[in-house]
């Protein structure tokens, strides 16, 4: 199974990227995408962070075992259109 690395982007610049040194073995790119969404939900629901003030500006930069960026997963992807409409209405 391929290994994917979930690097956390929490701001612009190289110093705002938390690199995942271990990664996780997952079936394919879509499984990595779903895994990233689950992890993002967990981070948002968890205790407050001293480093990250707004989780919804964060994203996972998913790399494969060859260092190729296979997908960017913004945490804002967790907010559905219905959520946006409910907040606006």
C-alpha positions in Angstrom: 0.0 0.0 0.0 1.3 3.5 -0.8 2.3 5.8 2.0 1.0 9.4 2.2 2.3 12.3 4.3 -0.1 14.9 5.7 1.8 18.1 5.9 -0.2 20.8 7.8 -0.2 24.2 6.2 -1.2 26.8 8.8 0.0 30.0 7.2 2.1 31.4 4.3 5.8 30.6 4.2 8.0 27.7 4.9 7.9 28.3 8.6 4.1 27.7 8.6 4.2 24.1 7.4 4.3 21.2 9.9 5.8 18.3 8.1 4.5 14.8 8.7 7.7 12.7 9.1 5.9 9.3 9.3 2.9 9.3 7.0 0.2 6.6 6.8 -0.4 3.7 4.5 -3.6 4.1 2.6 -5.2 2.5 -0.4 -5.1 5.4 -2.9 -5.4 9.2 -3.3 -9.1 9.2 -2.5 -8.6 7.3 0.7 -5.9 9.9 1.6 -8.4 12.7 0.9 -11.0 11.1 3.2 -8.3 10.5 5.9 -7.3 14.2 5.7 -10.9 15.3 6.2 -11.3 13.1 9.3 -8.0 14.4 10.7 -9.1 18.0 10.1 -12.4 17.4 11.9 -10.4 16.0 14.8 -8.1 19.0 15.0 -11.0 21.5 14.8 -13.0 19.7 17.5 -9.9 19.2 19.7 -8.5 21.5 22.3 -7.4 25.0 21.3 -4.0 25.4 19.7 -1.4 27.9 20.8 -0.1 28.1 17.2 -3.3 27.9 15.1 -5.9 30.6 15.7 -8.2 29.8 12.8 -8.4 26.2 11.6 -10.4 27.1 8.6 -7.4 28.8 6.9 -5.4 25.6 7.3 -5.0 22.8 4.8 -3.3 19.5 4.4 -0.7 19.2 1.7 -0.7 15.5 0.9 2.4 14.0 -0.5 3.0 10.5 -1.8 6.1 8.5 -0.8 7.9 10.0 -3.8 7.4 13.6 -2.5 4.8 14.4 -5.1 2.0 16.6 -3.9 -1.1 14.6 -4.8 -3.8 16.8 -3.2 -4.4 20.0 -1.2 -7.2 19.6 1.3 -8.4 22.9 2.8 -10.1 22.6 6.2 -12.8 24.9 4.8 -13.9 21.9 2.7 -15.6 20.7 5.9 -18.1 23.6 5.8 -21.0 22.7 3.5 -23.1 25.1 1.5 -25.9 24.4 3.9 -23.7 25.6 6.8 -22.9 28.8 5.0 -26.5 29.5 4.2 -27.6 28.8 7.8 -25.0 31.3 9.1 -26.0 33.9 6.6 -29.8 33.4 7.1 
